């Protein structure tokens, strides 16, 4: 088990380094650094995985429900930062489209993988604590909540830190939707489409990992 964890962590680190190399090559070859913000987005995509790992550690040590809930809430707050990088294609510039597409895709796939890995850990904890049905409900619900966060970040230009820095702005946005839940059809459509995409992608990854695990367990011992 530990070897698999180390392999996954090494893969994520290698993918992050690869992203950095692509960004450095772009700067050297084309003489300007227009995608530097991708680095910060990738750093933020690591945060949910760190928090999910902390949740697993806390659960295994029998921490209180309050502590587990606090870590889980922090994880959910930062989860949108991982799939958010998928929307960075809006920054694709007219020149060097081929290279820039590979560059952004590398950051996006790495960030999404980090987010899905963190979700898998959280689902594991919830499943152990409350059963498979609650585990899946938590996973799917988290992806749709993350879709709301992505919309707020891309369209309203708010981020996870605004919970501390600008809580009034977040309350203002929330109150608008409370007063008129159906008043923003763009938000509703975006959340349904993006949340559906994330759910299907995560389910495919989950199914693939389950298939690999079942095949491995069916191999004869030698």
Phi and psi in degrees as a GROMACS rama.xvg file:
@    title "Ramachandran Plot"
@    xaxis  label "Phi"
@    yaxis  label "Psi"
@TYPE xy
-62.6753  -35.498  UNK-2
-65.8366  -35.1835  UNK-3
-68.2104  -40.0025  UNK-4
-63.3432  -43.9274  UNK-5
-64.3858  -37.9089  UNK-6
-64.246  -45.0925  UNK-7
-63.1863  -44.0025  UNK-8
-63.6778  -41.5293  UNK-9
-63.4924  -37.7323  UNK-10
-65.5124  -42.7383  UNK-11
-64.8565  -40.5171  UNK-12
-65.5172  -43.2131  UNK-13
-62.9073  -40.9098  UNK-14
-64.9665  -37.9249  UNK-15
-67.3025  -40.1527  UNK-16
-64.0231  -41.2288  UNK-17
-57.8706  -42.686  UNK-18
-60.3803  -42.8853  UNK-19
-63.3083  -38.4824  UNK-20
-64.3935  -44.5794  UNK-21
-60.4348  -39.4089  UNK-22
-67.7671  -40.4425  UNK-23
-65.5507  -39.5222  UNK-24
-63.7037  -39.4823  UNK-25
-62.3325  -41.4842  UNK-26
-63.9958  -42.0305  UNK-27
-68.9907  -43.2055  UNK-28
-76.5795  -37.9767  UNK-29
-109.667  -3.71538  UNK-30
79.9555  5.10124  UNK-31
-149.085  163.955  UNK-32
-124.493  70.003  UNK-33
-87.4418  -6.69356  UNK-34
-115.948  27.4308  UNK-35
-61.3277  -28.2274  UNK-36
-62.7357  -19.9507  UNK-37
-63.1518  -31.3269  UNK-38
-63.5221  -46.833  UNK-39
-64.5067  -38.6143  UNK-40
-63.0774  -37.8607  UNK-41
-68.9216  -39.0934  UNK-42
-59.5133  -44.9951  UNK-43
-64.48  -29.9984  UNK-44
-68.7151  -22.5691  UNK-45
-74.8477  -24.9695  UNK-46
-60.2366  -46.5799  UNK-47
-58.752  -36.9337  UNK-48
-66.4776  -40.8352  UNK-49
-62.368  -45.332  UNK-50
-67.0698  -38.1671  UNK-51
-65.5136  -38.7808  UNK-52
-64.0382  -39.0136  UNK-53
-63.9931  -37.1538  UNK-54
-63.428  -44.8913  UNK-55
-60.7666  -45.5582  UNK-56
-60.9698  -45.1998  UNK-57
-64.8107  -40.7255  UNK-58
-65.4648  -41.412  UNK-59
-66.3859  -23.2632  UNK-60
-94.5167  4.44637  UNK-61
69.5448  35.7465  UNK-62
-67.2827  165.669  UNK-63
-68.2108  159.887  UNK-64
-63.4507  -33.6088  UNK-65
-62.4202  -44.8838  UNK-66
-65.9996  -42.7947  UNK-67
-63.4038  -41.0841  UNK-68
-64.5524  -37.6254  UNK-69
-66.6976  -43.163  UNK-70
-66.3144  -40.9129  UNK-71
-63.6999  -39.0652  UNK-72
-66.3387  -40.9239  UNK-73
-63.8821  -39.7955  UNK-74
-60.6882  -46.8956  UNK-75
-64.0797  -33.7224  UNK-76
-64.3344  -37.1332  UNK-77
-96.0997  -10.1499  UNK-78
-54.7335  -41.5085  UNK-79
-58.6896  -20.9822  UNK-80
-65.1535  -25.0401  UNK-81
-74.2528  -58.6819  UNK-82
-73.0864  -11.9948  UNK-83
-57.2142  -32.2819  UNK-84
-63.2273  -21.0435  UNK-85
-60.6225  -26.9122  UNK-86
-84.5986  -4.21847  UNK-87
-70.908  -4.79924  UNK-88
-65.9513  -14.7074  UNK-89
-66.1935  -17.1096  UNK-90
-90.462  2.90408  UNK-91
-60.5563  124.006  UNK-92
-90.5223  156.065  UNK-93
-64.4789  -29.7295  UNK-94
-90.684  146.821  UNK-95
60.8196  37.5009  UNK-96
-59.9285  -39.313  UNK-97
-62.7692  -49.2875  UNK-98
-67.8195  -43.326  UNK-99
-64.7351  -33.0677  UNK-100
-63.2366  -43.1206  UNK-101
-64.3705  -40.0033  UNK-102
-61.612  -53.9321  UNK-103
-65.1893  -39.1772  UNK-104
-62.1313  -37.953  UNK-105
-63.2624  -45.0778  UNK-106
-65.2603  -41.9654  UNK-107
-66.2548  -46.3566  UNK-108
-66.3378  -41.6631  UNK-109
-61.9468  -45.0794  UNK-110
-64.8234  -42.1424  UNK-111
-64.5613  -39.6299  UNK-112
-63.6867  -39.7912  UNK-113
-61.9684  -43.1965  UNK-114
-64.2499  -43.4515  UNK-115
-66.4376  -37.274  UNK-116
-62.6014  -41.6489  UNK-117
-65.6525  -39.1857  UNK-118
-64.4666  -38.2866  UNK-119
-62.1227  -40.4589  UNK-120
-66.6245  -43.2106  UNK-121
-64.3883  -42.9225  UNK-122
-61.6147  -37.3766  UNK-123
-61.6095  -45.5274  UNK-124
-63.6292  -47.4451  UNK-125
-63.9404  -38.8657  UNK-126
-63.6987  -42.8639  UNK-127
-63.5637  -35.4703  UNK-128
-84.5351  -35.0296  UNK-129
-133.827  -0.944014  UNK-130
106.373  163.871  UNK-131
-65.0606  -39.2957  UNK-132
-62.5833  -46.053  UNK-133
-66.1414  -35.0289  UNK-134
-61.2691  -45.9894  UNK-135
-70.0554  -37.2428  UNK-136
-62.1591  -39.1883  UNK-137
-65.7603  -43.1355  UNK-138
-63.4511  -50.3616  UNK-139
-67.1342  -43.1552  UNK-140
-60.7618  -38.5051  UNK-141
-64.6364  -36.5055  UNK-142
-67.617  -37.0479  UNK-143
-74.3959  -35.1718  UNK-144
-64.105  -40.6588  UNK-145
-61.8835  -34.9842  UNK-146
-64.5066  -36.8876  UNK-147
-63.0932  -43.5296  UNK-148
-62.4105  -37.8011  UNK-149
-65.1721  -42.1602  UNK-150
-61.4105  -44.8485  UNK-151
-62.265  -38.1346  UNK-152
-71.0356  -41.4988  UNK-153
-80.1938  -39.8273  UNK-154
-95.1068  -47.482  UNK-155
-90.4658  -8.63963  UNK-156
60.0214  44.0128  UNK-157
-112.527  161.223  UNK-158
-139.065  178.619  UNK-159
-60.4951  -33.2606  UNK-160
-70.1849  -17.1967  UNK-161
-68.2503  -15.2347  UNK-162
-59.2423  -32.9139  UNK-163
-96.6725  -43.0899  UNK-164
-80.5834  -38.4935  UNK-165
-135.799  58.9391  UNK-166
-62.4324  -28.9384  UNK-167
-63.9051  -38.3255  UNK-168
-64.9876  -41.8187  UNK-169
-66.6155  -39.5081  UNK-170
-65.6473  -36.9311  UNK-171
-61.5205  -44.001  UNK-172
-65.948  -42.6075  UNK-173
-64.99  -39.9653  UNK-174
-64.9026  -35.7187  UNK-175
-59.9702  -41.9226  UNK-176
-76.0161  -31.3028  UNK-177
-65.7889  -42.6  UNK-178
-69.2739  -32.4217  UNK-179
-143.408  78.7448  UNK-180
-56.7466  -33.3982  UNK-181
-102.063  14.7063  UNK-182
-78.3389  -10.3748  UNK-183
-124.948  84.4659  UNK-184
-63.5433  -26.8212  UNK-185
-65.1176  -41.7883  UNK-186
-62.6624  -45.4482  UNK-187
-61.644  -47.8318  UNK-188
-63.083  -41.6024  UNK-189
-63.0931  -45.8628  UNK-190
-64.2752  -41.2622  UNK-191
-63.9384  -46.9442  UNK-192
-69.7644  -48.3205  UNK-193
-69.8469  -41.3794  UNK-194
-63.6641  -39.0387  UNK-195
-64.1038  -42.2944  UNK-196
-61.402  -47.2229  UNK-197
-63.0502  -39.157  UNK-198
-64.1087  -45.5905  UNK-199
-64.6412  -41.7369  UNK-200
-64.3347  -42.782  UNK-201
-67.4933  -41.4489  UNK-202
-62.2518  -38.2306  UNK-203
-64.8854  -43.1238  UNK-204
-64.6812  -42.3879  UNK-205
-62.817  -44.5951  UNK-206
-64.28  -38.7182  UNK-207
-65.5518  -43.245  UNK-208
-65.2929  -37.6926  UNK-209
-66.1152  -38.5341  UNK-210
-64.1669  -44.5798  UNK-211
-62.0218  -42.2398  UNK-212
-64.3798  -40.8016  UNK-213
-67.4195  -38.1748  UNK-214
-66.7967  -38.7687  UNK-215
-64.8122  -39.2137  UNK-216
-71.3366  -21.9094  UNK-217
-84.9367  -10.3991  UNK-218
-69.3051  142.221  UNK-219
-69.9893  144.01  UNK-220
-74.6456  135.958  UNK-221
